[in-house]
Amino acid sequence: MSTVMIKVAGEGLVEKAHRLADPGPTSGSSIVYEVQNVPEDVDTDAVIAAIKKHKGEPPHNAAYEVDFTAL
């Protein structure tokens, strides 16, 4: 299992964030989510597609952490 950092920009762009980024709102209009428990055979593009299904607002806890199974 691995962790993937994903950034959702205010205008709707969803992309991979820097691995050292802190989860939560950025100084701009973006939000960084920490997607945890991602299976090793799932690539970043699949994680991005799963977040896009939630229209950029995946189910998360107060620390902006998301379990991959919730996507």
Contacts in CASP RR format, 6 or more apart in sequence:
PFRMAT RR
TARGET T0000
AUTHOR 0000-0000-0000
METHOD contacts of the structure
MODEL  1
MSTVMIKVAGEGLVEKAHRLADPGPTSGSSIVYEVQNVPEDVDTDAVIAA
IKKHKGEPPHNAAYEVDFTAL
1 36 0 8 1.000
1 37 0 8 1.000
1 38 0 8 1.000
1 39 0 8 1.000
1 40 0 8 1.000
2 38 0 8 1.000
2 40 0 8 1.000
3 34 0 8 1.000
3 35 0 8 1.000
3 36 0 8 1.000
3 37 0 8 1.000
3 38 0 8 1.000
4 16 0 8 1.000
4 34 0 8 1.000
4 35 0 8 1.000
4 38 0 8 1.000
4 44 0 8 1.000
4 47 0 8 1.000
5 16 0 8 1.000
5 17 0 8 1.000
5 18 0 8 1.000
5 19 0 8 1.000
5 21 0 8 1.000
5 23 0 8 1.000
5 32 0 8 1.000
5 33 0 8 1.000
5 34 0 8 1.000
5 35 0 8 1.000
6 14 0 8 1.000
6 15 0 8 1.000
6 16 0 8 1.000
6 17 0 8 1.000
6 32 0 8 1.000
6 33 0 8 1.000
6 35 0 8 1.000
6 47 0 8 1.000
6 48 0 8 1.000
6 51 0 8 1.000
7 13 0 8 1.000
7 14 0 8 1.000
7 15 0 8 1.000
7 16 0 8 1.000
7 17 0 8 1.000
7 21 0 8 1.000
7 26 0 8 1.000
7 30 0 8 1.000
7 31 0 8 1.000
7 32 0 8 1.000
7 33 0 8 1.000
8 14 0 8 1.000
8 30 0 8 1.000
8 31 0 8 1.000
8 32 0 8 1.000
8 33 0 8 1.000
8 51 0 8 1.000
8 56 0 8 1.000
8 57 0 8 1.000
9 15 0 8 1.000
9 29 0 8 1.000
9 30 0 8 1.000
10 29 0 8 1.000
10 30 0 8 1.000
10 31 0 8 1.000
11 29 0 8 1.000
12 56 0 8 1.000
14 48 0 8 1.000
14 51 0 8 1.000
14 52 0 8 1.000
14 56 0 8 1.000
15 48 0 8 1.000
16 44 0 8 1.000
16 48 0 8 1.000
17 32 0 8 1.000
21 32 0 8 1.000
22 32 0 8 1.000
23 32 0 8 1.000
23 33 0 8 1.000
23 34 0 8 1.000
23 63 0 8 1.000
23 64 0 8 1.000
23 65 0 8 1.000
24 31 0 8 1.000
24 32 0 8 1.000
24 33 0 8 1.000
24 63 0 8 1.000
24 64 0 8 1.000
25 31 0 8 1.000
26 32 0 8 1.000
31 64 0 8 1.000
32 64 0 8 1.000
33 51 0 8 1.000
33 58 0 8 1.000
33 60 0 8 1.000
33 64 0 8 1.000
33 65 0 8 1.000
33 66 0 8 1.000
34 63 0 8 1.000
34 64 0 8 1.000
34 65 0 8 1.000
34 66 0 8 1.000
35 47 0 8 1.000
35 51 0 8 1.000
35 58 0 8 1.000
35 66 0 8 1.000
35 67 0 8 1.000
35 68 0 8 1.000
35 71 0 8 1.000
36 65 0 8 1.000
36 66 0 8 1.000
36 67 0 8 1.000
36 68 0 8 1.000
37 67 0 8 1.000
37 68 0 8 1.000
37 69 0 8 1.000
38 47 0 8 1.000
38 68 0 8 1.000
39 68 0 8 1.000
42 68 0 8 1.000
47 68 0 8 1.000
47 71 0 8 1.000
50 58 0 8 1.000
50 68 0 8 1.000
50 71 0 8 1.000
51 58 0 8 1.000
51 66 0 8 1.000
51 71 0 8 1.000
53 71 0 8 1.000
54 71 0 8 1.000
58 66 0 8 1.000
58 70 0 8 1.000
58 71 0 8 1.000
59 66 0 8 1.000
59 70 0 8 1.000
59 71 0 8 1.000
60 66 0 8 1.000
END
